Amino acid sequence: MITDWGGSNDHIKGVEAGSDLEMPTPGFDSARQIVAAVKDGRLAESAVDECVDRLLEAVFTLVKEEGRPEQFDEKANHEIARKAAAQSAVLLKNEDGILPLKKGARVALIGDFAFDPRYQGAGSSMVNTTMLDNMADLIGQYDLVPVGTSKGYKRTGEEDAALAKEAVDLARTADVVLYCFGLDELSANDAICQMYYAKSAIARFAYKKLTQMKKKTEDAGKPDLNILFIYNMPFRAIAKMTGGMVSSEMVDGIVTMVNGHLFRGLKKTVGGFFRNRRLNKKYLKEISGN
């Protein structure tokens, strides 16, 4: 099990939950946190050993060239993917015991994501699917009575009164509404692109300049993927994608500056830089045996 790119908030809790690999390049900061957690009893060493064992097994298995098939059964693999998706789903809330849906329930399926699911990220994470399911096509396979489907809204966030009315009218005919929504392909949470409401004038200026650069490349018909990548990067991901140059402490300092506390954040960021550099050198010396 690996994390999303920069998607790990706390790798100690991640290891406890069975996360084998923190992606893409967190450097030694997370490693030092893991070691410290084991030493002070917050993390069992056996949990780390299990992650290492699974990772080594994957490495030794995947490097083998002999016996690797050139073709595969797409349908069978698709069924495995569906099974994995079903077994890994997490139910966060079930108010009034709505789920599981009762047999014969009159169901309205609403939401653009029911027709066009967002099943992957962007950039290097994009893959070409052999098959792709969506709820609109599959809902008829269950013991339910679909009363209709509606997109209900525009995926990119613009208001559409006609779509909204269509969805409301449909919902009135159903016992249960399945409403599918989420972040579109250009959105992100707690990200650099959200600095437009930062308390720091410097942060708002940086957002404005970055937005101008992004728009310029888009207007020219040649979007700059590097700018888009930075624009949508969550702050926490900076500590996970810089090869150890930036620590979690430094990210906390950056966020403090963005929130309007320039000198307090600057002190934490600069101090964190030197602490991180010193600790990186010490840790590298320990693991290299020099």
C-alpha positions, 0 to 999 in steps of 0.5 A: 500500500502506498500513499498518494503523491504528497497525500500523507499527513502522518506516516507514523499513523500510516505505518500503523494502518499498513502503509508501506511506502510514502510517496514520492520523495519525503527524504529523511524527515519521515524516516526520523519520525518513524525511528523516534516513534519506535524508540519512545513506544508510540509505534511498534517495531513489528509494524515497521517490519511488516511494511518492510517485508511487504515492500521487499517482497514486491521488489523481488517479485516485480524485478523478475523478467522470466515468466511475465506474460505479454497479454492478460485477461482484461475482463478477469482483471477488471473483476479483481479491480471491482472486488478490490474497490468494494472491499476497500470502500470506507463508510464514514457515516450512515445516519438513519440507517439508510444503507444498505438500501432496501430491495425495491427502493425507488432511487434517483441517481443524481450527479455528474460523477455518476456518469463520469467518475473521477477515478484518478489524479493527474500528471504522472498518476494518469493511466489508460483504462481497459474498462471503466464502470460508472454508476449510471450504467450499473444501477440497473443491475441491483435490486432497486427501482431506478426512477431516473438519472440527472447530472444535476450540476456542472462539473466545473462549478458554474451555476445551471438552474435548468440542471438543478431543477431537473435534479430537484424534480427527479428527487421528489419522485424517489424514496432515496437519492444517491447524490454523487459529487466531488472535486473536479480535475482542477480543484485541490484542498488546502493548496497553494491555489487557495492563497487568494484568501490568505491573510498574508499580502505576500501570499496573495501576491504570490497567488496572483502572479502564479495565476497570471502565469498559469492563465498566460500558458492556457490562453496560448493553448500550451498549459505549463504542467509544472505551473499547474502542478505547483498551483494545485499542490497542497502545502503538506505535499511540499514536505513529501516531494522535495527529497528531504530539502523541506521538513514538516516543521518548515511547512508549518512555518510556511503556513504560519506566514501565509496565515499572516504571522510573517516573523513567527513563521519565518523564524520557524521556517529558517530554524527548521531549515538548519535543523533539518539539514543538520539532522539529515547529515546526522541520519545519513551518517548513521545509516551509511556507517561512516 
